[in-house]
Amino acid sequence: MNKKVIGGVIAGIAVVSAVAATYLDYTSATYECHECGAMHKPTLGAYLMGAHIPGKRLLKCPHCGNRNWHYKAIEV
Ligand SMILES: [Zn+2]
């Protein structure tokens, strides 16, 4: 293997692990609406499109319809 191939393999592994980490985060995450306190799990599309900062994600609440920062909660 030359360096280009090795670089490609490493980049591929990085992408796969980033996707896996995102997917695991999505499957384990439940979010709590800042407005009404309802707990819900966003669709994968909403999850991926939502802006986020550590511990919070911008989502639309299915209960009250508000679009706001949802706290990430541990699923029970
Ligand atoms: Zn709400």
N, CA, C, O and the ligand as a Tripos MOL2 file, in Angstrom:
@<TRIPOS>MOLECULE
protein
  305   303    77     0     0
PROTEIN
NO_CHARGES

@<TRIPOS>ATOM
      1 N           0.8440   -1.2100    0.0000 N.3       1 MET1
      2 CA          0.0000    0.0000    0.0000 C.3       1 MET1
      3 C           0.8700    1.2460    0.0000 C.2       1 MET1
      4 O           1.8120    1.3520    0.7850 O.2       1 MET1
      5 N           0.5560    2.1840   -0.8750 N.am      2 ASN2
      6 CA          1.2890    3.4490   -0.8320 C.3       2 ASN2
      7 C           0.6150    4.4220    0.1480 C.2       2 ASN2
      8 O          -0.4480    4.1370    0.7000 O.2       2 ASN2
      9 N           1.2530    5.5600    0.3430 N.am      3 LYS3
     10 CA          0.7630    6.5140    1.3530 C.3       3 LYS3
     11 C          -0.6390    7.0470    1.0300 C.2       3 LYS3
     12 O          -1.4410    7.3060    1.9280 O.2       3 LYS3
     13 N          -0.9160    7.2060   -0.2730 N.am      4 LYS4
     14 CA         -2.2280    7.7160   -0.6850 C.3       4 LYS4
     15 C          -3.3390    6.7440   -0.2600 C.2       4 LYS4
     16 O          -4.3790    7.1540    0.2550 O.2       4 LYS4
     17 N          -3.0960    5.4650   -0.4860 N.am      5 VAL5
     18 CA         -4.0840    4.4380   -0.1260 C.3       5 VAL5
     19 C          -4.2720    4.4090    1.3920 C.2       5 VAL5
     20 O          -5.3990    4.3510    1.8830 O.2       5 VAL5
     21 N          -3.1660    4.4490    2.1240 N.am      6 ILE6
     22 CA         -3.2440    4.4350    3.5920 C.3       6 ILE6
     23 C          -4.0240    5.6570    4.0920 C.2       6 ILE6
     24 O          -4.8580    5.5520    4.9910 O.2       6 ILE6
     25 N          -3.7350    6.8160    3.4900 N.am      7 GLY7
     26 CA         -4.4570    8.0410    3.8590 C.3       7 GLY7
     27 C          -5.9410    7.8940    3.5970 C.2       7 GLY7
     28 O          -6.7640    8.3300    4.4020 O.2       7 GLY7
     29 N          -6.2880    7.2850    2.4800 N.am      8 GLY8
     30 CA         -7.6900    7.0610    2.1380 C.3       8 GLY8
     31 C          -8.3600    6.1320    3.1180 C.2       8 GLY8
     32 O          -9.5030    6.3610    3.5140 O.2       8 GLY8
     33 N          -7.6570    5.0770    3.5170 N.am      9 VAL9
     34 CA         -8.2010    4.1110    4.4790 C.3       9 VAL9
     35 C          -8.4400    4.7990    5.8230 C.2       9 VAL9
     36 O          -9.4840    4.6080    6.4470 O.2       9 VAL9
     37 N          -7.4700    5.5990    6.2630 N.am     10 ILE10
     38 CA         -7.6110    6.3140    7.5430 C.3      10 ILE10
     39 C          -8.7780    7.2940    7.4790 C.2      10 ILE10
     40 O          -9.5540    7.3910    8.4300 O.2      10 ILE10
     41 N          -8.9130    8.0220    6.3660 N.am     11 ALA11
     42 CA        -10.0320    8.9600    6.1930 C.3      11 ALA11
     43 C         -11.3500    8.2030    6.2080 C.2      11 ALA11
     44 O         -12.3310    8.6590    6.7950 O.2      11 ALA11
     45 N         -11.3660    7.0450    5.5610 N.am     12 GLY12
     46 CA        -12.5740    6.2160    5.5330 C.3      12 GLY12
     47 C         -12.9650    5.7610    6.9210 C.2      12 GLY12
     48 O         -14.1390    5.8140    7.2880 O.2      12 GLY12
     49 N         -11.9920    5.3140    7.6940 N.am     13 ILE13
     50 CA        -12.2550    4.8680    9.0690 C.3      13 ILE13
     51 C         -12.7740    6.0480    9.9030 C.2      13 ILE13
     52 O         -13.6940    5.8830   10.7040 O.2      13 ILE13
     53 N         -12.1930    7.2230    9.7170 N.am     14 ALA14
     54 CA        -12.6250    8.4100   10.4670 C.3      14 ALA14
     55 C         -14.0770    8.7460   10.1430 C.2      14 ALA14
     56 O         -14.8610    9.0590   11.0380 O.2      14 ALA14
     57 N         -14.4320    8.6820    8.8610 N.am     15 VAL15
     58 CA        -15.8110    8.9850    8.4460 C.3      15 VAL15
     59 C         -16.7720    7.9470    9.0280 C.2      15 VAL15
     60 O         -17.8250    8.2970    9.5600 O.2      15 VAL15
     61 N         -16.4040    6.6750    8.9230 N.am     16 VAL16
     62 CA        -17.2650    5.6030    9.4340 C.3      16 VAL16
     63 C         -17.4570    5.7400   10.9400 C.2      16 VAL16
     64 O         -18.5730    5.5810   11.4350 O.2      16 VAL16
     65 N         -16.3890    6.0310   11.6740 N.am     17 SER17
     66 CA        -16.5380    6.1560   13.1280 C.3      17 SER17
     67 C         -17.3300    7.4050   13.5010 C.2      17 SER17
     68 O         -18.0570    7.3980   14.4950 O.2      17 SER17
     69 N         -17.2020    8.4820   12.7150 N.am     18 ALA18
     70 CA        -17.9970    9.6910   12.9830 C.3      18 ALA18
     71 C         -19.4730    9.3990   12.7500 C.2      18 ALA18
     72 O         -20.3250    9.8190   13.5330 O.2      18 ALA18
     73 N         -19.7770    8.6770   11.6730 N.am     19 VAL19
     74 CA        -21.1680    8.3110   11.3740 C.3      19 VAL19
     75 C         -21.7040    7.3870   12.4590 C.2      19 VAL19
     76 O         -22.8370    7.5520   12.9130 O.2      19 VAL19
     77 N         -20.8890    6.4080   12.8800 N.am     20 ALA20
     78 CA        -21.3050    5.4700   13.9220 C.3      20 ALA20
     79 C         -21.5610    6.2030   15.2380 C.2      20 ALA20
     80 O         -22.5380    5.9110   15.9270 O.2      20 ALA20
     81 N         -20.6980    7.1450   15.5890 N.am     21 ALA21
     82 CA        -20.8470    7.9090   16.8330 C.3      21 ALA21
     83 C         -22.1170    8.7450   16.7830 C.2      21 ALA21
     84 O         -22.8470    8.8290   17.7700 O.2      21 ALA21
     85 N         -22.3830    9.3660   15.6290 N.am     22 THR22
     86 CA        -23.5950   10.1730   15.4590 C.3      22 THR22
     87 C         -24.8280    9.2930   15.5760 C.2      22 THR22
     88 O         -25.8040    9.6640   16.2280 O.2      22 THR22
     89 N         -24.7820    8.1230   14.9430 N.am     23 TYR23
     90 CA        -25.9340    7.2280   14.9690 C.3      23 TYR23
     91 C         -26.1910    6.7160   16.3850 C.2      23 TYR23
     92 O         -27.3380    6.6470   16.8240 O.2      23 TYR23
     93 N         -25.1260    6.3570   17.0950 N.am     24 LEU24
     94 CA        -25.2680    5.8850   18.4780 C.3      24 LEU24
     95 C         -25.8230    6.9840   19.3650 C.2      24 LEU24
     96 O         -26.6560    6.7350   20.2360 O.2      24 LEU24
     97 N         -25.3470    8.2170   19.1310 N.am     25 ASP25
     98 CA        -25.8370    9.3620   19.9010 C.3      25 ASP25
     99 C         -27.3270    9.5470   19.6280 C.2      25 ASP25
    100 O         -28.1110    9.7980   20.5430 O.2      25 ASP25
    101 N         -27.7070    9.4200   18.3520 N.am     26 TYR26
    102 CA        -29.1190    9.5780   17.9780 C.3      26 TYR26
    103 C         -29.9940    8.4920   18.6190 C.2      26 TYR26
    104 O         -31.0390    8.7960   19.1940 O.2      26 TYR26
    105 N         -29.5760    7.2560   18.5230 N.am     27 THR27
    106 CA        -30.4050    6.1570   19.0380 C.3      27 THR27
    107 C         -30.5350    6.2030   20.5590 C.2      27 THR27
    108 O         -31.5310    5.7270   21.1040 O.2      27 THR27
    109 N         -29.5430    6.7700   21.2530 N.am     28 SER28
    110 CA        -29.5840    6.7870   22.7170 C.3      28 SER28
    111 C         -30.1940    8.0690   23.2720 C.2      28 SER28
    112 O         -30.4620    8.1620   24.4700 O.2      28 SER28
    113 N         -30.4170    9.0690   22.3990 N.am     29 ALA29
    114 CA        -30.8360   10.3830   22.8910 C.3      29 ALA29
    115 C         -32.3430   10.5930   22.9080 C.2      29 ALA29
    116 O         -33.0570   10.1890   21.9900 O.2      29 ALA29
    117 N         -32.7980   11.2250   23.9590 N.am     30 THR30
    118 CA        -34.1660   11.7120   24.0630 C.3      30 THR30
    119 C         -34.0150   13.1820   24.4300 C.2      30 THR30
    120 O         -33.1140   13.5480   25.1840 O.2      30 THR30
    121 N         -34.8920   14.0200   23.9010 N.am     31 TYR31
    122 CA        -34.7760   15.4470   24.1670 C.3      31 TYR31
    123 C         -35.9770   15.9800   24.9370 C.2      31 TYR31
    124 O         -37.1010   15.5030   24.7800 O.2      31 TYR31
    125 N         -35.7140   16.9680   25.7600 N.am     32 GLU32
    126 CA        -36.7600   17.5770   26.5740 C.3      32 GLU32
    127 C         -37.0150   18.9930   26.0870 C.2      32 GLU32
    128 O         -36.0960   19.8060   25.9900 O.2      32 GLU32
    129 N         -38.2870   19.2780   25.7780 N.am     33 CYS33
    130 CA        -38.6710   20.5980   25.2770 C.3      33 CYS33
    131 C         -38.4690   21.6580   26.3690 C.2      33 CYS33
    132 O         -38.8690   21.4730   27.5180 O.2      33 CYS33
    133 N         -37.8440   22.7590   25.9800 N.am     34 HIS34
    134 CA        -37.5850   23.8550   26.9140 C.3      34 HIS34
    135 C         -38.8840   24.5470   27.3180 C.2      34 HIS34
    136 O         -38.9910   25.0620   28.4310 O.2      34 HIS34
    137 N         -39.8670   24.5610   26.4230 N.am     35 GLU35
    138 CA        -41.1330   25.2630   26.6700 C.3      35 GLU35
    139 C         -42.0950   24.4770   27.5520 C.2      35 GLU35
    140 O         -42.5640   24.9840   28.5710 O.2      35 GLU35
    141 N         -42.3950   23.2210   27.1550 N.am     36 CYS36
    142 CA        -43.4380   22.4690   27.8540 C.3      36 CYS36
    143 C         -42.8880   21.2900   28.6540 C.2      36 CYS36
    144 O         -43.6270   20.6550   29.4060 O.2      36 CYS36
    145 N         -41.6130   20.9970   28.5000 N.am     37 GLY37
    146 CA        -41.0100   19.9210   29.2810 C.3      37 GLY37
    147 C         -41.2930   18.5260   28.7600 C.2      37 GLY37
    148 O         -40.9130   17.5420   29.3940 O.2      37 GLY37
    149 N         -41.9620   18.4220   27.6030 N.am     38 ALA38
    150 CA        -42.2770   17.1090   27.0410 C.3      38 ALA38
    151 C         -41.0040   16.4220   26.5600 C.2      38 ALA38
    152 O         -40.1020   17.0620   26.0200 O.2      38 ALA38
    153 N         -40.9470   15.1170   26.7620 N.am     39 MET39
    154 CA        -39.8030   14.3500   26.3080 C.3      39 MET39
    155 C         -40.1620   13.7310   24.9580 C.2      39 MET39
    156 O         -41.2520   13.1840   24.7930 O.2      39 MET39
    157 N         -39.2710   13.8170   24.0230 N.am     40 HIS40
    158 CA        -39.5360   13.1690   22.7360 C.3      40 HIS40
    159 C         -38.2470   12.8430   22.0270 C.2      40 HIS40
    160 O         -37.1770   13.3620   22.3470 O.2      40 HIS40
    161 N         -38.3820   11.9690   21.0570 N.am     41 LYS41
    162 CA        -37.2360   11.5670   20.2520 C.3      41 LYS41
    163 C         -37.4390   12.1580   18.8710 C.2      41 LYS41
    164 O         -38.4480   11.8670   18.2290 O.2      41 LYS41
    165 N         -36.5100   12.9820   18.3870 N.am     42 PRO42
    166 CA        -36.6850   13.5810   17.0630 C.3      42 PRO42
    167 C         -36.5200   12.5360   15.9500 C.2      42 PRO42
    168 O         -35.9270   11.4790   16.1630 O.2      42 PRO42
    169 N         -37.0480   12.8460   14.7740 N.am     43 THR43
    170 CA        -36.7960   11.9700   13.6320 C.3      43 THR43
    171 C         -35.3210   12.1020   13.2770 C.2      43 THR43
    172 O         -34.6700   13.0730   13.6610 O.2      43 THR43
    173 N         -34.8010   11.1400   12.5550 N.am     44 LEU44
    174 CA        -33.3860   11.1840   12.1820 C.3      44 LEU44
    175 C         -33.0980   12.4350   11.3450 C.2      44 LEU44
    176 O         -32.0490   13.0610   11.4970 O.2      44 LEU44
    177 N         -34.0310   12.7920   10.4670 N.am     45 GLY45
    178 CA        -33.8630   13.9860    9.6420 C.3      45 GLY45
    179 C         -33.7800   15.2500   10.4770 C.2      45 GLY45
    180 O         -32.9090   16.0930   10.2610 O.2      45 GLY45
    181 N         -34.6990   15.3770   11.4400 N.am     46 ALA46
    182 CA        -34.7250   16.5590   12.3070 C.3      46 ALA46
    183 C         -33.4610   16.6040   13.1560 C.2      46 ALA46
    184 O         -32.8850   17.6640   13.4010 O.2      46 ALA46
    185 N         -33.0510   15.4250   13.5910 N.am     47 TYR47
    186 CA        -31.8490   15.3330   14.4150 C.3      47 TYR47
    187 C         -30.6230   15.8110   13.6320 C.2      47 TYR47
    188 O         -29.8190   16.5990   14.1290 O.2      47 TYR47
    189 N         -30.4990   15.3200   12.4020 N.am     48 LEU48
    190 CA        -29.3200   15.6540   11.5940 C.3      48 LEU48
    191 C         -29.3320   17.1160   11.1540 C.2      48 LEU48
    192 O         -28.2760   17.7400   11.0510 O.2      48 LEU48
    193 N         -30.5270   17.6690   10.8930 N.am     49 MET49
    194 CA        -30.6300   19.0410   10.4020 C.3      49 MET49
    195 C         -30.5620   20.0640   11.5280 C.2      49 MET49
    196 O         -30.2180   21.2230   11.2960 O.2      49 MET49
    197 N         -30.8930   19.6360   12.7580 N.am     50 GLY50
    198 CA        -30.9460   20.5690   13.8690 C.3      50 GLY50
    199 C         -29.5780   21.0880   14.2780 C.2      50 GLY50
    200 O         -28.6270   20.3210   14.4280 O.2      50 GLY50
    201 N         -29.4900   22.4000   14.4580 N.am     51 ALA51
    202 CA        -28.2570   22.9810   14.9730 C.3      51 ALA51
    203 C         -28.0740   22.4610   16.3930 C.2      51 ALA51
    204 O         -29.0570   22.2060   17.0890 O.2      51 ALA51
    205 N         -26.8450   22.3040   16.8220 N.am     52 HIS52
    206 CA        -26.6500   21.7900   18.1670 C.3      52 HIS52
    207 C         -25.3900   22.3110   18.8180 C.2      52 HIS52
    208 O         -24.4100   22.6510   18.1550 O.2      52 HIS52
    209 N         -25.4440   22.3640   20.1220 N.am     53 ILE53
    210 CA        -24.2950   22.6760   20.9490 C.3      53 ILE53
    211 C         -24.2600   21.5560   21.9860 C.2      53 ILE53
    212 O         -25.2550   20.8460   22.1320 O.2      53 ILE53
    213 N         -23.1590   21.3660   22.7110 N.am     54 PRO54
    214 CA        -23.1310   20.2480   23.6570 C.3      54 PRO54
    215 C         -24.3140   20.2680   24.6240 C.2      54 PRO54
    216 O         -24.5290   21.2460   25.3390 O.2      54 PRO54
    217 N         -25.0790   19.1700   24.6350 N.am     55 GLY55
    218 CA        -26.1920   19.0250   25.5580 C.3      55 GLY55
    219 C         -27.5110   19.6190   25.0870 C.2      55 GLY55
    220 O         -28.5470   19.3970   25.7150 O.2      55 GLY55
    221 N         -27.4880   20.3650   24.0000 N.am     56 LYS56
    222 CA        -28.7280   20.9870   23.5060 C.3      56 LYS56
    223 C         -28.8100   20.8790   21.9920 C.2      56 LYS56
    224 O         -27.7920   20.8340   21.3010 O.2      56 LYS56
    225 N         -30.0440   20.8390   21.4890 N.am     57 ARG57
    226 CA        -30.2500   20.7790   20.0510 C.3      57 ARG57
    227 C         -31.5000   21.5670   19.6850 C.2      57 ARG57
    228 O         -32.5060   21.5310   20.3940 O.2      57 ARG57
    229 N         -31.4190   22.2820   18.5620 N.am     58 LEU58
    230 CA        -32.5470   23.0820   18.1030 C.3      58 LEU58
    231 C         -33.5370   22.1730   17.3880 C.2      58 LEU58
    232 O         -33.2560   21.6760   16.2980 O.2      58 LEU58
    233 N         -34.7130   21.9530   18.0140 N.am     59 LEU59
    234 CA        -35.7120   21.0350   17.4800 C.3      59 LEU59
    235 C         -37.1020   21.6330   17.5940 C.2      59 LEU59
    236 O         -37.3430   22.5630   18.3640 O.2      59 LEU59
    237 N         -38.0130   21.0700   16.8030 N.am     60 LYS60
    238 CA        -39.4120   21.4740   16.9160 C.3      60 LYS60
    239 C         -40.1090   20.4570   17.8180 C.2      60 LYS60
    240 O         -40.0270   19.2490   17.5980 O.2      60 LYS60
    241 N         -40.7940   20.9710   18.8340 N.am     61 CYS61
    242 CA        -41.4760   20.0960   19.7760 C.3      61 CYS61
    243 C         -42.7690   19.5560   19.1670 C.2      61 CYS61
    244 O         -43.5900   20.3420   18.6930 O.2      61 CYS61
    245 N         -42.9750   18.2220   19.1660 N.am     62 PRO62
    246 CA        -44.2060   17.6520   18.6080 C.3      62 PRO62
    247 C         -45.4130   17.8750   19.5100 C.2      62 PRO62
    248 O         -46.5510   17.6780   19.0850 O.2      62 PRO62
    249 N         -45.1740   18.2820   20.7430 N.am     63 HIS63
    250 CA        -46.2680   18.4730   21.7010 C.3      63 HIS63
    251 C         -46.8270   19.8900   21.6480 C.2      63 HIS63
    252 O         -48.0320   20.0710   21.4780 O.2      63 HIS63
    253 N         -45.9660   20.8970   21.7920 N.am     64 CYS64
    254 CA        -46.4490   22.2770   21.8110 C.3      64 CYS64
    255 C         -46.1410   23.0190   20.5120 C.2      64 CYS64
    256 O         -46.6010   24.1450   20.3240 O.2      64 CYS64
    257 N         -45.3760   22.4110   19.6220 N.am     65 GLY65
    258 CA        -45.0960   23.0250   18.3210 C.3      65 GLY65
    259 C         -44.0250   24.0880   18.3310 C.2      65 GLY65
    260 O         -43.7170   24.6610   17.2850 O.2      65 GLY65
    261 N         -43.4500   24.3670   19.4830 N.am     66 ASN66
    262 CA        -42.4130   25.3820   19.5690 C.3      66 ASN66
    263 C         -41.0870   24.8530   19.0460 C.2      66 ASN66
    264 O         -40.7190   23.7000   19.2680 O.2      66 ASN66
    265 N         -40.3780   25.7380   18.3410 N.am     67 ARG67
    266 CA        -39.0470   25.3890   17.8820 C.3      67 ARG67
    267 C         -38.0850   26.0650   18.8510 C.2      67 ARG67
    268 O         -37.9920   27.2920   18.8910 O.2      67 ARG67
    269 N         -37.3860   25.2740   19.6140 N.am     68 ASN68
    270 CA        -36.4830   25.8600   20.5940 C.3      68 ASN68
    271 C         -35.3620   24.8850   20.9360 C.2      68 ASN68
    272 O         -35.2930   23.7780   20.4030 O.2      68 ASN68
    273 N         -34.5000   25.3180   21.8240 N.am     69 TRP69
    274 CA        -33.3820   24.4730   22.2270 C.3      69 TRP69
    275 C         -33.9060   23.3990   23.1750 C.2      69 TRP69
    276 O         -34.4680   23.6970   24.2290 O.2      69 TRP69
    277 N         -33.7110   22.1630   22.7830 N.am     70 HIS70
    278 CA        -34.1500   21.0380   23.5980 C.3      70 HIS70
    279 C         -32.9570   20.4900   24.3720 C.2      70 HIS70
    280 O         -31.8640   20.3300   23.8300 O.2      70 HIS70
    281 N         -33.1880   20.2120   25.6310 N.am     71 TYR71
    282 CA        -32.1270   19.6280   26.4370 C.3      71 TYR71
    283 C         -32.0160   18.1650   26.0990 C.2      71 TYR71
    284 O         -33.0250   17.4820   25.9220 O.2      71 TYR71
    285 N         -30.7980   17.6820   26.0070 N.am     72 LYS72
    286 CA        -30.6030   16.2570   25.7860 C.3      72 LYS72
    287 C         -30.8190   15.5510   27.1220 C.2      72 LYS72
    288 O         -30.2490   15.9460   28.1390 O.2      72 LYS72
    289 N         -31.6350   14.5180   27.1150 N.am     73 ALA73
    290 CA        -31.9170   13.7720   28.3400 C.3      73 ALA73
    291 C         -31.5020   12.3160   28.1500 C.2      73 ALA73
    292 O         -31.4920   11.8070   27.0290 O.2      73 ALA73
    293 N         -31.1690   11.6680   29.2200 N.am     74 ILE74
    294 CA        -30.8040   10.2540   29.1520 C.3      74 ILE74
    295 C         -32.0890    9.4480   29.0300 C.2      74 ILE74
    296 O         -33.0410    9.6510   29.7830 O.2      74 ILE74
    297 N         -32.0970    8.5460   28.0860 N.am     75 GLU75
    298 CA        -33.2920    7.7220   27.8770 C.3      75 GLU75
    299 C         -33.4730    6.7420   29.0370 C.2      75 GLU75
    300 O         -32.5200    6.1170   29.5010 O.2      75 GLU75
    301 N         -34.7180    6.6280   29.4890 N.am     76 VAL76
    302 CA        -34.9920    5.6990   30.5820 C.3      76 VAL76
    303 C         -35.8650    4.5660   30.1040 C.2      76 VAL76
    304 O         -36.2060    3.6770   30.8850 O.2      76 VAL76
    305 ZN        -42.9600   21.5800   23.8400 Zn       77 ZN77
@<TRIPOS>BOND
     1     1     2 1
     2     2     3 1
     3     3     4 2
     4     3     5 am
     5     5     6 1
     6     6     7 1
     7     7     8 2
     8     7     9 am
     9     9    10 1
    10    10    11 1
    11    11    12 2
    12    11    13 am
    13    13    14 1
    14    14    15 1
    15    15    16 2
    16    15    17 am
    17    17    18 1
    18    18    19 1
    19    19    20 2
    20    19    21 am
    21    21    22 1
    22    22    23 1
    23    23    24 2
    24    23    25 am
    25    25    26 1
    26    26    27 1
    27    27    28 2
    28    27    29 am
    29    29    30 1
    30    30    31 1
    31    31    32 2
    32    31    33 am
    33    33    34 1
    34    34    35 1
    35    35    36 2
    36    35    37 am
    37    37    38 1
    38    38    39 1
    39    39    40 2
    40    39    41 am
    41    41    42 1
    42    42    43 1
    43    43    44 2
    44    43    45 am
    45    45    46 1
    46    46    47 1
    47    47    48 2
    48    47    49 am
    49    49    50 1
    50    50    51 1
    51    51    52 2
    52    51    53 am
    53    53    54 1
    54    54    55 1
    55    55    56 2
    56    55    57 am
    57    57    58 1
    58    58    59 1
    59    59    60 2
    60    59    61 am
    61    61    62 1
    62    62    63 1
    63    63    64 2
    64    63    65 am
    65    65    66 1
    66    66    67 1
    67    67    68 2
    68    67    69 am
    69    69    70 1
    70    70    71 1
    71    71    72 2
    72    71    73 am
    73    73    74 1
    74    74    75 1
    75    75    76 2
    76    75    77 am
    77    77    78 1
    78    78    79 1
    79    79    80 2
    80    79    81 am
    81    81    82 1
    82    82    83 1
    83    83    84 2
    84    83    85 am
    85    85    86 1
    86    86    87 1
    87    87    88 2
    88    87    89 am
    89    89    90 1
    90    90    91 1
    91    91    92 2
    92    91    93 am
    93    93    94 1
    94    94    95 1
    95    95    96 2
    96    95    97 am
    97    97    98 1
    98    98    99 1
    99    99   100 2
   100    99   101 am
   101   101   102 1
   102   102   103 1
   103   103   104 2
   104   103   105 am
   105   105   106 1
   106   106   107 1
   107   107   108 2
   108   107   109 am
   109   109   110 1
   110   110   111 1
   111   111   112 2
   112   111   113 am
   113   113   114 1
   114   114   115 1
   115   115   116 2
   116   115   117 am
   117   117   118 1
   118   118   119 1
   119   119   120 2
   120   119   121 am
   121   121   122 1
   122   122   123 1
   123   123   124 2
   124   123   125 am
   125   125   126 1
   126   126   127 1
   127   127   128 2
   128   127   129 am
   129   129   130 1
   130   130   131 1
   131   131   132 2
   132   131   133 am
   133   133   134 1
   134   134   135 1
   135   135   136 2
   136   135   137 am
   137   137   138 1
   138   138   139 1
   139   139   140 2
   140   139   141 am
   141   141   142 1
   142   142   143 1
   143   143   144 2
   144   143   145 am
   145   145   146 1
   146   146   147 1
   147   147   148 2
   148   147   149 am
   149   149   150 1
   150   150   151 1
   151   151   152 2
   152   151   153 am
   153   153   154 1
   154   154   155 1
   155   155   156 2
   156   155   157 am
   157   157   158 1
   158   158   159 1
   159   159   160 2
   160   159   161 am
   161   161   162 1
   162   162   163 1
   163   163   164 2
   164   163   165 am
   165   165   166 1
   166   166   167 1
   167   167   168 2
   168   167   169 am
   169   169   170 1
   170   170   171 1
   171   171   172 2
   172   171   173 am
   173   173   174 1
   174   174   175 1
   175   175   176 2
   176   175   177 am
   177   177   178 1
   178   178   179 1
   179   179   180 2
   180   179   181 am
   181   181   182 1
   182   182   183 1
   183   183   184 2
   184   183   185 am
   185   185   186 1
   186   186   187 1
   187   187   188 2
   188   187   189 am
   189   189   190 1
   190   190   191 1
   191   191   192 2
   192   191   193 am
   193   193   194 1
   194   194   195 1
   195   195   196 2
   196   195   197 am
   197   197   198 1
   198   198   199 1
   199   199   200 2
   200   199   201 am
   201   201   202 1
   202   202   203 1
   203   203   204 2
   204   203   205 am
   205   205   206 1
   206   206   207 1
   207   207   208 2
   208   207   209 am
   209   209   210 1
   210   210   211 1
   211   211   212 2
   212   211   213 am
   213   213   214 1
   214   214   215 1
   215   215   216 2
   216   215   217 am
   217   217   218 1
   218   218   219 1
   219   219   220 2
   220   219   221 am
   221   221   222 1
   222   222   223 1
   223   223   224 2
   224   223   225 am
   225   225   226 1
   226   226   227 1
   227   227   228 2
   228   227   229 am
   229   229   230 1
   230   230   231 1
   231   231   232 2
   232   231   233 am
   233   233   234 1
   234   234   235 1
   235   235   236 2
   236   235   237 am
   237   237   238 1
   238   238   239 1
   239   239   240 2
   240   239   241 am
   241   241   242 1
   242   242   243 1
   243   243   244 2
   244   243   245 am
   245   245   246 1
   246   246   247 1
   247   247   248 2
   248   247   249 am
   249   249   250 1
   250   250   251 1
   251   251   252 2
   252   251   253 am
   253   253   254 1
   254   254   255 1
   255   255   256 2
   256   255   257 am
   257   257   258 1
   258   258   259 1
   259   259   260 2
   260   259   261 am
   261   261   262 1
   262   262   263 1
   263   263   264 2
   264   263   265 am
   265   265   266 1
   266   266   267 1
   267   267   268 2
   268   267   269 am
   269   269   270 1
   270   270   271 1
   271   271   272 2
   272   271   273 am
   273   273   274 1
   274   274   275 1
   275   275   276 2
   276   275   277 am
   277   277   278 1
   278   278   279 1
   279   279   280 2
   280   279   281 am
   281   281   282 1
   282   282   283 1
   283   283   284 2
   284   283   285 am
   285   285   286 1
   286   286   287 1
   287   287   288 2
   288   287   289 am
   289   289   290 1
   290   290   291 1
   291   291   292 2
   292   291   293 am
   293   293   294 1
   294   294   295 1
   295   295   296 2
   296   295   297 am
   297   297   298 1
   298   298   299 1
   299   299   300 2
   300   299   301 am
   301   301   302 1
   302   302   303 1
   303   303   304 2
@<TRIPOS>SUBSTRUCTURE
     1 MET1         2 RESIDUE 1 A MET
     2 ASN2         6 RESIDUE 1 A ASN
     3 LYS3        10 RESIDUE 1 A LYS
     4 LYS4        14 RESIDUE 1 A LYS
     5 VAL5        18 RESIDUE 1 A VAL
     6 ILE6        22 RESIDUE 1 A ILE
     7 GLY7        26 RESIDUE 1 A GLY
     8 GLY8        30 RESIDUE 1 A GLY
     9 VAL9        34 RESIDUE 1 A VAL
    10 ILE10       38 RESIDUE 1 A ILE
    11 ALA11       42 RESIDUE 1 A ALA
    12 GLY12       46 RESIDUE 1 A GLY
    13 ILE13       50 RESIDUE 1 A ILE
    14 ALA14       54 RESIDUE 1 A ALA
    15 VAL15       58 RESIDUE 1 A VAL
    16 VAL16       62 RESIDUE 1 A VAL
    17 SER17       66 RESIDUE 1 A SER
    18 ALA18       70 RESIDUE 1 A ALA
    19 VAL19       74 RESIDUE 1 A VAL
    20 ALA20       78 RESIDUE 1 A ALA
    21 ALA21       82 RESIDUE 1 A ALA
    22 THR22       86 RESIDUE 1 A THR
    23 TYR23       90 RESIDUE 1 A TYR
    24 LEU24       94 RESIDUE 1 A LEU
    25 ASP25       98 RESIDUE 1 A ASP
    26 TYR26      102 RESIDUE 1 A TYR
    27 THR27      106 RESIDUE 1 A THR
    28 SER28      110 RESIDUE 1 A SER
    29 ALA29      114 RESIDUE 1 A ALA
    30 THR30      118 RESIDUE 1 A THR
    31 TYR31      122 RESIDUE 1 A TYR
    32 GLU32      126 RESIDUE 1 A GLU
    33 CYS33      130 RESIDUE 1 A CYS
    34 HIS34      134 RESIDUE 1 A HIS
    35 GLU35      138 RESIDUE 1 A GLU
    36 CYS36      142 RESIDUE 1 A CYS
    37 GLY37      146 RESIDUE 1 A GLY
    38 ALA38      150 RESIDUE 1 A ALA
    39 MET39      154 RESIDUE 1 A MET
    40 HIS40      158 RESIDUE 1 A HIS
    41 LYS41      162 RESIDUE 1 A LYS
    42 PRO42      166 RESIDUE 1 A PRO
    43 THR43      170 RESIDUE 1 A THR
    44 LEU44      174 RESIDUE 1 A LEU
    45 GLY45      178 RESIDUE 1 A GLY
    46 ALA46      182 RESIDUE 1 A ALA
    47 TYR47      186 RESIDUE 1 A TYR
    48 LEU48      190 RESIDUE 1 A LEU
    49 MET49      194 RESIDUE 1 A MET
    50 GLY50      198 RESIDUE 1 A GLY
    51 ALA51      202 RESIDUE 1 A ALA
    52 HIS52      206 RESIDUE 1 A HIS
    53 ILE53      210 RESIDUE 1 A ILE
    54 PRO54      214 RESIDUE 1 A PRO
    55 GLY55      218 RESIDUE 1 A GLY
    56 LYS56      222 RESIDUE 1 A LYS
    57 ARG57      226 RESIDUE 1 A ARG
    58 LEU58      230 RESIDUE 1 A LEU
    59 LEU59      234 RESIDUE 1 A LEU
    60 LYS60      238 RESIDUE 1 A LYS
    61 CYS61      242 RESIDUE 1 A CYS
    62 PRO62      246 RESIDUE 1 A PRO
    63 HIS63      250 RESIDUE 1 A HIS
    64 CYS64      254 RESIDUE 1 A CYS
    65 GLY65      258 RESIDUE 1 A GLY
    66 ASN66      262 RESIDUE 1 A ASN
    67 ARG67      266 RESIDUE 1 A ARG
    68 ASN68      270 RESIDUE 1 A ASN
    69 TRP69      274 RESIDUE 1 A TRP
    70 HIS70      278 RESIDUE 1 A HIS
    71 TYR71      282 RESIDUE 1 A TYR
    72 LYS72      286 RESIDUE 1 A LYS
    73 ALA73      290 RESIDUE 1 A ALA
    74 ILE74      294 RESIDUE 1 A ILE
    75 GLU75      298 RESIDUE 1 A GLU
    76 VAL76      302 RESIDUE 1 A VAL
    77 ZN77       305 GROUP 0 **** ****
